[in-house]
Each structure stands twice: as structure tokens, then as C-alpha cells.
Amino acid sequence: MDAPVRSSESAGALGGRDLALGAIDLALLAAIITAGQLSHGVDPLAEPLAALETIAPFAVGWLVMAPLAGLYAPGVGRSLARAVRATTVAWVAAANVGLILRASPLFDGTATWPFPLVITGFGLLALIGWRGVYAAYARSRR
């Protein structure tokens, strides 16, 4: 069972820790997508708009779905089981939102067959790994 939380945390507003976690989540997603671009011969420094246009749909998906999935709810970050569950729900939903946006006229890009599996799989592994490490750290700090 999680420790009681302060009333300001349960009011629903994101605190500084949540914003920092969210920033790390987004940075990790951007790094994964950038690594994918590099592996396909795209230089994000030479083509920064193309790089951002690839990252943006997934960042939008994450920003919408992670809070809806309860990833930033009080106590989630300190519980490994809750963190893994919420991260899995958030990322699978966010990846689908990102794929839908990427295939829409709003963004220049396509999603050929293996891409949905790769982005969902690598994103899930990276996010669960990072969130698991953070949950272990946060729990040890109690």
C-alpha cells in the first residue's frame, strides 16, 4: 500500500516532480525516435524540421494519454506494479495516437508495416525500464 499523500498532490494538479518525470519521459521518447532516424540515414541536425515532425505526433500522444492513463496520479511513481501498468496503458495508447497523427494530413510521414511494432515495442521497453528504475529509487527514498 502506498504511503498517504499530501492534499496538494491529490488535488489533481501536476507538481514539480510530475513535470520533471514527464520531461524525462518525453526526452526518452525523442531519443528513441532520433536513434531510429539515425539508423535510417536521417540526420536530425541536418533536417531538424523532419526530426521534429517525426517526434511531434508521439509527443502529442504521450502528453494526452499519460495523464489520462493515471501515470502522474499520486503514488504511481513509487509503486513498481502501478508504474508498469500505467506506463503500458499510456504508451500503447500514445503510440496509437502518434501513429494515427503521423498518417494524417497534419504531418508529413507514413507508417509502413513494421514501424508500428518497432515504435510501440522499443518505446514500451524504454519507458517501462526507466519508470521501473525510478519506482525502485522512489520507494527506497521513503
MDAnalysis code that builds the backbone (N, CA, C; Angstrom):
import MDAnalysis as mda
import numpy as np

u = mda.Universe.empty(426, n_residues=142, atom_resindex=np.repeat(np.arange(142), 3), trajectory=True)
u.add_TopologyAttr("name", ["N", "CA", "C"] * 142)
u.add_TopologyAttr("resid", np.arange(1, 143))
u.add_TopologyAttr("resname", ["MET", "ASP", "ALA", "PRO", "VAL", "ARG", "SER", "SER", "GLU", "SER", "ALA", "GLY", "ALA", "LEU", "GLY", "GLY", "ARG", "ASP", "LEU", "ALA", "LEU", "GLY", "ALA", "ILE", "ASP", "LEU", "ALA", "LEU", "LEU", "ALA", "ALA", "ILE", "ILE", "THR", "ALA", "GLY", "GLN", "LEU", "SER", "HIS", "GLY", "VAL", "ASP", "PRO", "LEU", "ALA", "GLU", "PRO", "LEU", "ALA", "ALA", "LEU", "GLU", "THR", "ILE", "ALA", "PRO", "PHE", "ALA", "VAL", "GLY", "TRP", "LEU", "VAL", "MET", "ALA", "PRO", "LEU", "ALA", "GLY", "LEU", "TYR", "ALA", "PRO", "GLY", "VAL", "GLY", "ARG", "SER", "LEU", "ALA", "ARG", "ALA", "VAL", "ARG", "ALA", "THR", "THR", "VAL", "ALA", "TRP", "VAL", "ALA", "ALA", "ALA", "ASN", "VAL", "GLY", "LEU", "ILE", "LEU", "ARG", "ALA", "SER", "PRO", "LEU", "PHE", "ASP", "GLY", "THR", "ALA", "THR", "TRP", "PRO", "PHE", "PRO", "LEU", "VAL", "ILE", "THR", "GLY", "PHE", "GLY", "LEU", "LEU", "ALA", "LEU", "ILE", "GLY", "TRP", "ARG", "GLY", "VAL", "TYR", "ALA", "ALA", "TYR", "ALA", "ARG", "SER", "ARG", "ARG"])
u.atoms.positions = np.array([
    [0.849, -1.176, 0.000],
    [0.000, 0.000, 0.000],
    [0.891, 1.234, 0.000],
    [0.513, 2.212, -0.755],
    [1.293, 3.443, -0.838],
    [1.094, 4.290, 0.401],
    [2.109, 5.087, 0.693],
    [2.033, 5.999, 1.828],
    [1.024, 7.101, 1.536],
    [0.429, 7.691, 2.559],
    [-0.516, 8.789, 2.334],
    [0.172, 9.940, 1.597],
    [-0.591, 10.645, 0.806],
    [-0.057, 11.769, 0.053],
    [-0.584, 13.069, 0.619],
    [0.164, 14.121, 0.361],
    [-0.282, 15.444, 0.804],
    [-1.517, 15.848, 0.024],
    [-2.346, 16.673, 0.615],
    [-3.594, 17.071, -0.038],
    [-3.350, 17.839, -1.327],
    [-2.260, 18.584, -1.426],
    [-1.995, 19.323, -2.659],
    [-1.706, 18.377, -3.816],
    [-1.144, 17.185, -3.507],
    [-0.878, 16.219, -4.567],
    [-2.163, 15.573, -5.050],
    [-3.112, 15.415, -4.151],
    [-4.333, 14.729, -4.559],
    [-5.346, 15.670, -5.191],
    [-4.999, 16.931, -5.309],
    [-5.915, 17.890, -5.903],
    [-5.993, 17.754, -7.423],
    [-5.106, 16.957, -8.011],
    [-5.168, 16.719, -9.440],
    [-4.181, 17.543, -10.256],
    [-3.558, 18.544, -9.661],
    [-2.595, 19.356, -10.381],
    [-1.251, 18.636, -10.421],
    [-0.542, 18.793, -11.521],
    [0.781, 18.206, -11.628],
    [1.758, 19.022, -10.811],
    [2.563, 18.335, -10.027],
    [3.571, 19.002, -9.229],
    [4.899, 19.049, -9.962],
    [5.889, 19.630, -9.318],
    [7.215, 19.739, -9.915],
    [7.830, 18.395, -10.245],
    [7.638, 17.408, -9.366],
    [8.178, 16.063, -9.622],
    [7.507, 15.459, -10.848],
    [6.190, 15.634, -10.965],
    [5.473, 15.093, -12.122],
    [5.938, 15.753, -13.414],
    [6.148, 17.054, -13.373],
    [6.630, 17.752, -14.567],
    [8.024, 17.272, -14.951],
    [8.870, 17.043, -13.952],
    [10.220, 16.533, -14.234],
    [10.145, 15.123, -14.828],
    [9.294, 14.269, -14.267],
    [9.124, 12.918, -14.804],
    [8.595, 12.970, -16.235],
    [7.629, 13.837, -16.469],
    [7.083, 13.992, -17.811],
    [8.127, 14.479, -18.806],
    [8.974, 15.398, -18.370],
    [10.042, 15.894, -19.253],
    [11.028, 14.781, -19.588],
    [11.351, 13.952, -18.595],
    [12.252, 12.826, -18.853],
    [11.576, 11.817, -19.784],
    [10.294, 11.551, -19.567],
    [9.549, 10.656, -20.458],
    [9.641, 11.145, -21.907],
    [9.364, 12.428, -22.108],
    [9.397, 12.996, -23.466],
    [10.803, 12.978, -24.053],
    [11.812, 13.277, -23.232],
    [13.200, 13.246, -23.715],
    [13.591, 11.833, -24.135],
    [13.148, 10.847, -23.374],
    [13.433, 9.453, -23.715],
    [12.760, 9.069, -25.031],
    [11.510, 9.460, -25.200],
    [10.820, 9.177, -26.460],
    [11.511, 9.860, -27.636],
    [11.912, 11.107, -27.438],
    [12.619, 11.829, -28.505],
    [13.938, 11.136, -28.846],
    [14.633, 10.638, -27.827],
    [15.904, 9.941, -28.067],
    [15.691, 8.646, -28.850],
    [14.636, 7.911, -28.518],
    [14.342, 6.665, -29.240],
    [14.022, 6.959, -30.698],
    [13.204, 7.955, -30.934],
    [12.823, 8.303, -32.299],
    [14.022, 8.832, -33.072],
    [14.850, 9.632, -32.426],
    [16.063, 10.147, -33.070],
    [17.016, 9.005, -33.415],
    [17.164, 8.046, -32.520],
    [18.011, 6.881, -32.807],
    [17.473, 6.116, -34.013],
    [16.163, 6.004, -34.103],
    [15.561, 5.352, -35.263],
    [15.834, 6.109, -36.544],
    [15.739, 7.424, -36.479],
    [16.033, 8.233, -37.665],
    [17.484, 8.049, -38.095],
    [18.393, 8.069, -37.133],
    [19.809, 7.887, -37.445],
    [20.066, 6.519, -38.076],
    [19.365, 5.497, -37.583],
    [19.561, 4.155, -38.140],
    [19.039, 4.049, -39.570],
    [18.178, 4.992, -39.976],
    [17.651, 5.013, -41.344],
    [18.326, 6.079, -42.195],
    [19.445, 6.616, -41.722],
    [20.215, 7.563, -42.509],
    [19.692, 8.984, -42.499],
    [18.801, 9.313, -41.582],
    [18.288, 10.677, -41.464],
    [19.121, 11.392, -40.408],
    [19.686, 12.524, -40.767],
    [20.489, 13.312, -39.828],
    [19.605, 14.395, -39.219],
    [19.221, 14.248, -37.946],
    [18.337, 15.229, -37.314],
    [18.933, 16.633, -37.243],
    [20.256, 16.739, -37.250],
    [20.883, 18.059, -37.234],
    [20.808, 18.725, -38.601],
    [20.891, 17.923, -39.644],
    [20.804, 18.469, -40.997],
    [19.348, 18.725, -41.394],
    [18.421, 17.960, -40.808],
    [16.997, 18.090, -41.117],
    [16.181, 18.202, -39.820],
    [16.345, 19.302, -39.095],
    [15.674, 19.417, -37.787],
    [14.149, 19.431, -37.876],
    [13.598, 20.028, -38.921],
    [12.136, 20.042, -39.048],
    [11.583, 18.642, -39.297],
    [12.278, 17.854, -40.094],
    [11.851, 16.474, -40.331],
    [11.936, 15.673, -39.032],
    [12.974, 15.915, -38.260],
    [13.125, 15.220, -36.975],
    [11.989, 15.599, -36.026],
    [11.703, 16.876, -35.926],
    [10.623, 17.327, -35.048],
    [9.265, 16.833, -35.525],
    [9.095, 16.781, -36.832],
    [7.817, 16.314, -37.376],
    [7.596, 14.823, -37.110],
    [8.680, 14.086, -36.929],
    [8.557, 12.674, -36.580],
    [8.282, 12.509, -35.091],
    [8.890, 13.333, -34.267],
    [8.731, 13.260, -32.812],
    [7.371, 13.796, -32.368],
    [6.914, 14.868, -32.983],
    [5.717, 15.591, -32.523],
    [4.467, 14.729, -32.349],
    [4.089, 13.868, -33.299],
    [2.855, 13.104, -33.100],
    [2.903, 12.211, -31.861],
    [4.076, 11.646, -31.590],
    [4.202, 10.763, -30.433],
    [4.268, 11.559, -29.133],
    [4.857, 12.746, -29.196],
    [4.864, 13.623, -28.023],
    [3.446, 14.079, -27.699],
    [2.680, 14.431, -28.722],
    [1.280, 14.821, -28.510],
    [0.503, 13.647, -27.907],
    [0.684, 12.463, -28.477],
    [0.020, 11.279, -27.956],
    [0.367, 11.042, -26.493],
    [1.634, 11.199, -26.141],
    [2.064, 10.993, -24.761],
    [1.472, 12.053, -23.830],
    [1.513, 13.303, -24.260],
    [1.001, 14.384, -23.418],
    [-0.497, 14.248, -23.143],
    [-1.217, 13.655, -24.086],
    [-2.658, 13.446, -23.897],
    [-2.926, 12.177, -23.087],
    [-2.264, 11.088, -23.441],
    [-2.627, 9.789, -22.883],
    [-2.000, 9.483, -21.526],
    [-0.791, 9.947, -21.251],
    [-0.150, 9.614, -19.968],
    [-0.964, 10.106, -18.770],
    [-1.432, 11.360, -18.765],
    [-2.273, 11.778, -17.639],
    [-3.611, 11.026, -17.596],
    [-4.203, 10.756, -18.767],
    [-5.468, 10.021, -18.796],
    [-5.309, 8.597, -18.261],
    [-4.145, 8.008, -18.486],
    [-3.886, 6.650, -18.006],
    [-3.531, 6.629, -16.521],
    [-3.408, 7.808, -15.915],
    [-3.114, 7.886, -14.486],
    [-1.646, 7.780, -14.144],
    [-0.771, 7.981, -15.116],
    [0.655, 7.832, -14.869],
    [1.179, 8.846, -13.861],
    [0.565, 10.003, -13.790],
    [1.028, 11.041, -12.876],
    [0.156, 11.153, -11.632],
    [-0.679, 10.137, -11.379],
    [-1.518, 10.125, -10.176],
    [-0.639, 9.920, -8.942],
    [-1.073, 10.425, -7.814],
    [-0.285, 10.267, -6.585],
    [0.025, 8.798, -6.287],
    [1.273, 8.529, -5.971],
    [1.695, 7.191, -5.581],
    [2.082, 6.270, -6.711],
    [1.720, 6.583, -7.937],
    [2.026, 5.689, -9.054],
    [3.533, 5.563, -9.248],
    [4.242, 6.647, -9.148],
    [5.684, 6.624, -9.379],
    [6.465, 5.815, -8.368],
    [5.878, 5.561, -7.199],
    [6.587, 4.823, -6.151],
    [6.243, 3.340, -6.122],
    [5.279, 2.913, -6.895],
    [4.864, 1.515, -6.922],
    [5.250, 0.904, -8.259],
    [6.086, -0.125, -8.220],
    [6.538, -0.742, -9.465],
    [5.363, -1.289, -10.270],
    [4.471, -1.996, -9.618],
    [3.333, -2.584, -10.338],
    [2.446, -1.507, -10.949],
    [2.137, -0.466, -10.187],
    [1.284, 0.610, -10.711],
    [1.992, 1.381, -11.814],
    [3.307, 1.602, -11.651],
    [4.074, 2.340, -12.665],
    [4.116, 1.557, -13.981],
    [4.366, 0.254, -13.900],
    [4.416, -0.572, -15.116],
    [3.046, -0.610, -15.792],
    [2.003, -0.803, -15.006],
    [0.643, -0.868, -15.575],
    [0.260, 0.453, -16.241],
    [0.446, 1.558, -15.524],
    [0.060, 2.864, -16.077],
    [0.927, 3.237, -17.274],
    [2.224, 2.917, -17.216],
    [3.121, 3.213, -18.344],
    [2.723, 2.412, -19.569],
    [2.376, 1.140, -19.379],
    [1.971, 0.296, -20.501],
    [0.707, 0.831, -21.160],
    [-0.287, 1.140, -20.355],
    [-1.540, 1.683, -20.897],
    [-1.278, 3.012, -21.604],
    [-0.505, 3.884, -20.948],
    [-0.233, 5.207, -21.519],
    [0.514, 5.096, -22.844],
    [1.563, 4.261, -22.892],
    [2.361, 4.207, -24.114],
    [1.634, 3.508, -25.256],
    [0.946, 2.425, -24.995],
    [0.220, 1.755, -26.088],
    [-0.808, 2.719, -26.681],
    [-1.507, 3.440, -25.825],
    [-2.476, 4.427, -26.315],
    [-1.768, 5.582, -27.029],
    [-0.698, 6.099, -26.434],
    [0.026, 7.229, -27.033],
    [0.646, 6.850, -28.369],
    [1.193, 5.645, -28.461],
    [1.782, 5.201, -29.729],
    [0.714, 5.137, -30.815],
    [-0.465, 4.656, -30.458],
    [-1.553, 4.606, -31.443],
    [-2.000, 6.001, -31.856],
    [-2.103, 6.917, -30.904],
    [-2.434, 8.309, -31.247],
    [-1.358, 8.872, -32.164],
    [-0.087, 8.628, -31.812],
    [1.023, 9.111, -32.643],
    [0.987, 8.536, -34.045],
    [0.699, 7.251, -34.154],
    [0.627, 6.619, -35.480],
    [-0.526, 7.177, -36.302],
    [-1.660, 7.410, -35.651],
    [-2.802, 7.999, -36.361],
    [-2.462, 9.409, -36.832],
    [-1.875, 10.198, -35.956],
    [-1.495, 11.564, -36.341],
    [-0.450, 11.556, -37.451],
    [0.515, 10.659, -37.345],
    [1.592, 10.587, -38.340],
    [1.046, 10.220, -39.720],
    [0.017, 9.408, -39.764],
    [-0.574, 9.009, -41.043],
    [-1.592, 10.025, -41.556],
    [-1.899, 11.032, -40.746],
    [-2.889, 12.039, -41.144],
    [-2.240, 13.120, -42.004],
    [-3.047, 13.957, -42.627],
    [-2.501, 15.070, -43.426],
    [-1.811, 16.137, -42.567],
    [-1.964, 16.069, -41.256],
    [-1.336, 17.063, -40.379],
    [0.181, 16.949, -40.344],
    [0.705, 15.761, -40.601],
    [2.147, 15.522, -40.531],
    [2.611, 14.840, -41.800],
    [3.851, 15.133, -42.175],
    [4.442, 14.503, -43.337],
    [5.123, 13.226, -42.871],
    [4.538, 12.119, -43.186],
    [5.138, 10.854, -42.782],
    [4.173, 9.718, -43.021],
    [4.720, 8.561, -43.048],
    [3.907, 7.374, -43.223],
    [4.267, 6.394, -42.120],
    [3.528, 5.354, -42.029],
    [3.792, 4.317, -41.046],
    [3.719, 2.971, -41.752],
    [4.812, 2.584, -42.409],
    [4.837, 1.297, -43.090],
    [4.783, 0.174, -42.056],
    [4.428, -0.999, -42.498],
    [4.068, -2.112, -41.632],
    [4.972, -2.318, -40.411],
    [6.272, -2.471, -40.479],
    [6.977, -2.791, -39.238],
    [7.091, -1.626, -38.261],
    [6.925, -0.405, -38.749],
    [7.115, 0.762, -37.885],
    [6.209, 0.769, -36.651],
    [4.906, 0.474, -36.758],
    [4.080, 0.466, -35.549],
    [4.569, -0.520, -34.487],
    [5.033, -1.685, -34.919],
    [5.558, -2.664, -33.967],
    [6.850, -2.184, -33.321],
    [7.722, -1.614, -34.126],
    [9.026, -1.161, -33.621],
    [8.855, -0.006, -32.641],
    [8.091, 1.012, -33.007],
    [7.935, 2.170, -32.128],
    [7.205, 1.792, -30.846],
    [6.196, 0.943, -30.968],
    [5.466, 0.523, -29.767],
    [6.355, -0.340, -28.873],
    [7.069, -1.279, -29.458],
    [7.920, -2.184, -28.676],
    [9.085, -1.489, -28.005],
    [9.861, -0.724, -28.789],
    [11.015, -0.045, -28.205],
    [10.588, 1.035, -27.213],
    [9.532, 1.752, -27.542],
    [9.038, 2.766, -26.610],
    [8.589, 2.141, -25.305],
    [7.882, 1.022, -25.392],
    [7.398, 0.339, -24.201],
    [8.559, -0.164, -23.343],
    [9.538, -0.794, -23.966],
    [10.698, -1.283, -23.214],
    [11.445, -0.145, -22.525],
    [11.676, 0.937, -23.253],
    [12.425, 2.060, -22.681],
    [11.652, 2.733, -21.554],
    [10.370, 2.997, -21.776],
    [9.574, 3.680, -20.753],
    [9.366, 2.817, -19.514],
    [9.073, 1.528, -19.698],
    [8.901, 0.649, -18.542],
    [10.226, 0.502, -17.796],
    [11.312, 0.389, -18.535],
    [12.622, 0.288, -17.886],
    [12.939, 1.510, -17.038],
    [12.767, 2.682, -17.606],
    [13.054, 3.923, -16.895],
    [12.114, 4.113, -15.721],
    [10.820, 3.868, -15.951],
    [9.837, 4.043, -14.879],
    [10.033, 3.010, -13.767],
    [10.467, 1.804, -14.125],
    [10.763, 0.779, -13.119],
    [11.939, 1.172, -12.242],
    [12.979, 1.688, -12.869],
    [14.146, 2.161, -12.110],
    [13.740, 3.314, -11.201],
    [12.949, 4.233, -11.728],
    [12.507, 5.360, -10.895],
    [11.639, 4.881, -9.731],
    [10.742, 3.929, -9.969],
    [9.879, 3.419, -8.890],
    [10.721, 2.785, -7.792],
    [11.746, 2.028, -8.168],
    [12.627, 1.410, -7.169],
    [13.356, 2.498, -6.379],
    [13.859, 3.506, -7.068],
    [14.539, 4.616, -6.395],
    [13.587, 5.365, -5.456],
    [12.411, 5.710, -5.942],
    [11.453, 6.475, -5.136],
    [11.003, 5.677, -3.916],
    [10.848, 4.392, -4.103],
    [10.430, 3.553, -2.974],
    [11.538, 3.462, -1.929],
    [12.782, 3.424, -2.358],
    [13.895, 3.353, -1.404],
    [14.083, 4.660, -0.636],
    [13.570, 5.744, -1.153],
    [13.710, 7.061, -0.531],
    [12.654, 7.323, 0.539],
    [11.671, 6.430, 0.696],
    [10.602, 6.619, 1.689],
    [11.126, 6.580, 3.073],
])
